[in-house]
Amino acid sequence: MKKTLLIVVIIVAVIIALPVINLIRWSVQGKKPLDIIIVDKTVPTLEREHHKPFNWILTNDRFVKKESKTSYSYRKDYYGFFPQRPLRDHKWDRNDYRLTDLINLADKNDAIYFTDTYGVFFNDWYRGINKSRKSRKIYGGLNNNDFLLLKEMKDRNKLIIMEYNSFDYPTAQFESVRTQEKLGITFSGWTGKYFSSLDTTIKDFPVWMTTMYRKEYKKPWTFTKPGIVILKEKDIVVLEEGKHLKHSLPEIITDPASSQKYGVVPSVAFDQWFDIIDPLQNKVISKFKLDTTPIGDSLLINNALMNEFPAVVQDPVAQRTYYFSGDFATYNVPFCTARLKGVEKLKGILFSDKPDDTRRFFWLYYRPLINGIFNDYYLSLNKK
């Protein structure tokens, strides 16, 4: 009995001690001062899931603000939409940069990351509204000041990262086109997403897609299995597992050289929204791959689409501008773990070895990719 009790006490002591040890290991790491502008216009809840994962990585890797030497707060240190407590009152604020701020911001800061510019819509903000329907915009879209700040940062050869849905609705076409030109890419107009079920009876399924489908094909929506939906204005392509897809989850594939450079896995499943771009002269670091059948290939070809397209591109000259063709910075990571060094080693708790475990994307792809990009950039600024 005493031996059993001793074993239990030892196990409990280890469980308690490990987080403390990892916190101490994190706290003794050298800080990396870097001033970063974070832009997130899609913040319908207090969780701030569209930029919190990025802040988690900055905190975990000890990137701090230059002046205060403190970590970035995912609650305060960003530009965009700010929900106010209590949420039931539907009060919100905004933190926008003005035209007169842009030169100073570009001079002072080292990097900018547009994590999400889509915005907040009526049915996101007001509880009880059917989220499966389209609704009007409350706030969002890439605007003139965003473009001008991006231009000023690029002119100064600063680090720039921009993500999915910077070019599509609700961004105005003029802002979209000139931003694409500045990044040296072309947006095809197509966006898509994986759905674990295409059954319209599941909660929050975007039934407006079924209306699009009926209008284009003049027949009812009969899909129920997992699949991928790809959209462009009034056009829609539905790829269902079994008929059009051998396996429904999109994969992000990275070539061996880039995989080694950034420390990312060669292949990882991805279940968020993505867009399809032409990289033009940009370097393709990673690409999306859809596991299509011959029927699926024919459907894509009929719409001038392929089953492979860029996921991450980098400008070929200065190599300091990146575009992520997916909703990469969205993940509900437990922020309390950000100050624990080596937490990613808790495989089996945070994620599994199963290829279809979409949690792997954050831990094995997005986190090392961001770490690689920012650490390389930080070292380049601090070369003696």
N, C-alpha and C positions, 0 to 999 in steps of 0.2 A: 504493500500500500504506500509506504513511504517512498519507495523507488519510483512508483508511478507518479506521485505528487511532485517529486523532484524533477522528473522529465517534463511535466506540465509547466512547472515554474520556469525551467530553462527555455522551453519553447516560447512562453509568453514574454520572457525577458529579451529573447532574440527579436521577436516581432516588434517589441517596443523600441529596442536599441537601433535596429536597422534604419528606420526613418531619421532618427537623431544623427546617426553616423553620416547618412547621405546628405542631410541638411548641413552638417559641418563641412563635409567635402565640397558642397556647392558654395558655401560662404567663403571658403579660402581660395576659390578660383580668382584669377585676375580679372578685373572689370575691363570691358571693352567700350570705351566712350564712342558713341556714334549717334548723331542727330538724325532721326528718321521721321518723315511725315507719313502718317497712316491715314488713309481715306476710306471710310466705310459709310455709305449712305443707306445700307439695308440693315437697320437695327430695330426690328419691330418688338423685341423683347429685351429684358434686362440682361440676358445671357450673352448678348453680343457675339453670337456664334460665328459671324462672318469675318471677324478679325481676331477673336480671342486665341485661336490656335497659333496665329503668328506671334502674338504677344507672349504666349507660353514659351515659344521657341527662343525669343529674345531674352526672356527672363532666365530660362534654363541655361542658356549659353553665356549669360552675364553681359549682354549688351545693355548699356545704360546711357542715359542722357548726359551730355558733356558737362553742362553747368552744374547740375545737382548731383551727378553720379548715382542717381537712383534708377531703379528699373522702370520700364514703361507700364503704365496702368491701362489695362484694357477697358476700364470704365471711363477714363478721362482723356487719355492721350491719343485722341484721333479727331479728325474732321468728319463731319457728317451729321447724322440724325441721332438725337439724344432723347430717349424716352424718360419720362419723369415719374417718380413714385407719388402716389400709388397708381398702378397702370389702369385701374378701373376708372380714373378720372380722365384718361385719354389726353393728358397734357404732354407736350414734347417741346424740345428746344432744338436749335441747330447751331453748329459751329462751322462757319464757312470762312474761307479766306477771301478778302476783298482784292480788287484789282490793284490797289495801292500797296498790298502786302506782298505781292508776288516776287518782286526783285529781292527783297530782304529775305524771304523764305528760301529762295533758291541759293542765295549767297550763304546763309547760315547753316542750312541742312545738307547732310551728306547723301541722303537717299530718300526715295518716295515709293510707297507701295499703295496702289489703288486696289484694295482687297475686294471691294464690291461697290459698284455705282448704280445698281438697279433701282434701289430706293424702297420706300414703304408705300403700300397701297391700302385702300380703304378696307378691304376684307382681311388684311394682315393686322390692322391696327384696332379694329372694333370687334370685340368678342361677340360670338353668336352669329356672325355673318358667315355665309357659306363660302368657304375658302376654295372650293372647287370651281367657282365662277370667276371670270375676269372682273376687275373693278378699276375705278379711276385712281390715278396717282395722287398721293399726298405730298411726296418729296422724292427727288431722285433724278437720275440721268447724268451723264457726263456733260458738263457745260463749258462755256467759253473760258472761265477762269481755270478750270481743270486743265484744259488744253494748253493755255498759256503758261501755267506752272510747269506742266510736263516739258514744254518747249524750253523754258528757262533752265530747267534741270538738265536737259539733254545738251543744251548749248554749253553748259559748264562741265560736261562729262561726268555727271553724278549717276549713281546707281538708280535705275528705274525698273519697277516691276508693275505690270498691269495684268488684270485677270479677266476671265470670261465675262461677257455681257457689258463690255465697255462700248460696244459698237451698235448693238441692237436696241430696240425699244426699251426704255423711254428716251434714250439719247437721240437728239435731233440729227438728221442726216448730215447736215453741214459739219457738226462737231465730229460725227462718226468718221466721215471721209478724211478730214484733215488729220485726225488722230491716227488713222491707219497709215496715211502717208508719212507721218512723223515716225512711226514705228517701222515703216518699210514692209508692211504686210497688207493683204487684201482679205476682207471679210466676205465670205460667200453668201451670207444671209441665212445660212442654215444653222440651227441650234438643235440640240437633242438631249435626251436623258434616258437612263435605264429605269424601268419600273419592275419591282418584284412581282407585280401582278397587273395585267392590263384590264382586269375586271372592274367595271365602272361602279360596282356596289361597294368597293372598299372605301374606307374613310378618306376624305379629302382628295379623292382622285379628280384630276382636272377634266371634268366632263366637257368643257368647251372644246377639247380636242376631238371628241366624238362628233360635235357639230361640224367642225372643219372637215372631218373624214367623210361624213354623209354628203356634204356639199360638193366635195371633189370627186368622190367615187360613185355617188348616187346609190349607195347601199348601206345597210346598217353596220354599226360597229359590233363585231362578234368575237373580239379577242378577249381571252381570259387568262392566258399563261403569262409568264414573265416575258419581257421584251424591251425594245428600245423604240422610242418615238422621236422622229426627226422632223423639224418644222421650218418653214420659210414663208413668211407672210400668209398667203392663203393656201400654200401647199403643205401636204403632210405625208410622211412615209412611216408606216408601222412595220416593224420587224418583230415577229413573234418567235419565241423559242420552239423548236421542233420543225417549223416550216421554213422560216427565213434565217434562223440562227441555230447553230449547233449548241452554242452556249450563250446565254443572254447577256452576261455581264461584260461590258467593255474592258479591255486591258490597256494599260499604259506600258509600252515597250521601250526600253532604253538600250542603246548600243553599248557594247562592252567598254569602250573608251570613256564614254560619259558616265556609265554606271560606276566605273572605278574612280573617276575624278570626283563625283559628287557623293559617292557612297550610297547610292540608291540601288534597290533590287532591280534585276533585269526586267521583271514583269510583275505587275500588281493590278488587282481589280479596282475599278472606279465606278461609283454609282451616282454621281452628282451630274448637274447640267454641264454641257460642253458646247463649244461652237466650232465651226469648221472654217479654217482660214487657208489662204495660199501664202506660204512663208516668203515667196519671192527670193531675195538674196540672203535672207536670214538663215542661220545655222539651226537645224532641227536637232534638239538634244534628246527629246522623247517623242513618241508618236502614239496615237490611239489605234487600236486594232479591234475590229468587230469580227467575231467568229461566224461568218455568214455561210449559208448553204448556197448552191448554185442558183436556187430560186431567189434567195436574198441578194446575191450579186446582181442578178438581172434587174431586180427592183431598184437597186441603187444606181446601176448604170442608166436606167431609163430616166433617172432624175439627175444625171450628170454628177453622181457621187461615187466615191470609192470606199472600200472597207478599211482603209488606212489613211490617216490625216494627222497633222502636227498636234502635239500636246504641249510642248515647251519649245519656244524658239528664242534665239539670242542674236542680237545684232552682230554682223560679221567683222566689224572694224574695231570699235572701241570695246565691244563685248561687255557693255555695262547696261544694256537695255534688254529686258526679257518680257515675253508675253506668255502667260499661261492660258491655254485654250480650254480651261475647265474651272469649275467652282472649287478651287483647291483649298482655300482658306476657311472652309466651312467644316467644323468638326467640334462636337461637344466634349472637348478634352477637360478633365478635372483639373482646374487651375491650381488646386492645393498641392499638386505634384510638381509644379514648375520649379520649386526650390529644392528638389531632391536630385542629386547627381546620380546618374546611372539608372534612373527609374525605367528607362526603356528596356532594361534587361528583364523586367517582370513579364516575360513572355508566358502566355497561358492565362494571365489575369487581364492584361491590357489588350492583347490580341493573340491569335492562334496561328498555327502553321497551315491552316486550311486556305487554299488559294482563293476561295470565295469570301473569306472574312474581309469585309471592306474596311475594317479598322486598321488593317495592315497599311492602307494608303498613307495615313498620317505618320505612323511610326517608322515605316520602312522606305517611304518615298518623299513625302512632303517635308518632314522634319529634316532629314539629311540634305535634301535639295536646298532648303533655305539656309541651313547651317553652312553648306559648301559655298553658296553664292555670297553670303554676308561675311564669312571668314576670309575668303579670298579677297573680297573688296576691302575689308578692314586692314588686312596685311599690306595690300597695295598702297593704301593711304599712309601707312606707317613705316614704309621702307626708309632706311637711313642712307 
